[in-house]
Amino acid sequence: MGTASSVVLAASQNGAIFIFFLGLVIVVGGLIWAVWLGIRVFRREPDRPEECDQPHLPVTGAIEEISEMREPDEVHCDDGTRILPHELHHAGTRRSEDQHRNRWAPGGSGSFGSGGPGAH
């Protein structure tokens, strides 16, 4: 290997090292800028609510869960006219007259594809 090729090789290595450190400085500068921007955005956000602003249980205690059987509240259009949105009910279901909860039949699998024989 000649002297001239050694000089060219050394110069190319120095150039690669310079480009590497330049890229490293750009990446570190970008990270510092991102953190600075995040801190600015965080400082502009409203303060966290105080303890007195948090929801509390009522004086009577927790509200109990209500479980009931529901059935669809069907919309009938007997005279052939279109039903308008303001004529609809506020819920799609109503309380069922029969509040008896249907149970699985004896011998039933309880789920589809469980491999059991099912109710016969």
Order of alpha helices (4+ residues) and beta strands (2+ residues): alpha-beta-beta
